[in-house]
Amino acid sequence: SVACGTTLEFSIHMVCAENASGWDDTFVLSTGTVSPGTSTPINEAFATGDPPAGWTRVNGGTGDQQWTTTNPGARTTPAGMTAPFEIIDSDYDGAGQTQDDSLITPAFNCTGASSVTLEFDTYYNDYDSNDFAYIDVSDDNGATWTTHTTWTADVGSSATASHQTLNI
């Protein structure tokens, strides 16, 4: 594991077994940037910290509950997910409290990418018609946000998480 922005140098040496000819090349890549082809600029299992390094949690509601990996209500882990996981538990917060909280990834550079995909497993329990969850995307380091996806009904269940693949 290396910090975002670290410069790494790679050296490749390939030999063809059929005629013993070879090929050598080197390249330099700064972490946090997207290389041509398929790459994963961020992959978080939420197992290494609370909050994970570089992530931001914003508590905008009236209750004490906010994003955490401690699972304060001791909820069962839905199939398809692995504990620990990020959770905000409005039921545990109690009646009369509100959640308007954000879990924000570190910024990463997708310059040159022909497509960007966000994949994750989730269980969103919609309590009533006033509840919603949304996924926002920023292309200016968080100065402005655009809502990409809004949920106004359950997604997944307490028994089985829903695997989401969103083309950003």
Long-range contacts (C-beta under 8 A, 24 or more apart in sequence): 2-31, 3-31, 4-31, 4-32, 4-54, 4-106, 4-108, 5-30, 5-31, 5-32, 6-30, 6-31, 7-31, 32-108, 32-109, 33-109, 33-111, 34-108, 34-109, 34-110, 34-111, 34-112, 34-113, 36-112, 41-108, 41-109, 41-110, 42-105, 42-106, 42-108, 44-105, 45-82, 46-84, 46-85, 46-86, 47-84, 53-106, 54-105, 54-106, 55-103, 55-104, 55-105, 55-106, 56-102, 56-103, 56-104, 57-101, 57-102, 57-103, 57-104, 58-101, 58-102, 58-104, 59-101, 60-100, 60-101, 60-102, 61-97, 61-98, 61-99, 61-100, 61-101, 62-96, 62-97, 62-98, 63-90, 63-93, 63-94, 63-97, 63-98, 63-99, 64-93, 64-97, 65-89, 65-90, 65-92, 65-93, 65-97, 65-99, 65-101, 66-99, 66-101, 67-101, 67-102, 67-103, 75-158, 76-158, 78-121, 78-123, 78-156, 78-157, 78-158, 78-159, 78-160, 78-161, 79-159, 79-160, 79-161, 80-121, 80-156, 80-160, 80-161, 80-162, 80-163, 81-121, 81-123, 81-161, 90-127, 104-142, 107-141, 107-142, 115-167, 116-167, 116-168, 117-165, 117-166, 117-167, 117-168, 118-164, 118-165, 118-166, 118-168, 119-163, 119-164, 119-165, 119-166, 120-163, 120-164, 121-156, 121-161, 121-162, 121-163, 121-164, 122-155, 122-156, 122-161, 122-162, 122-164, 123-155, 123-156, 123-157, 123-158, 123-161, 123-162, 124-151, 124-154, 124-155, 124-156, 125-154, 125-158, 126-151, 126-152, 126-153, 126-154, 126-155, 135-166, 137-168
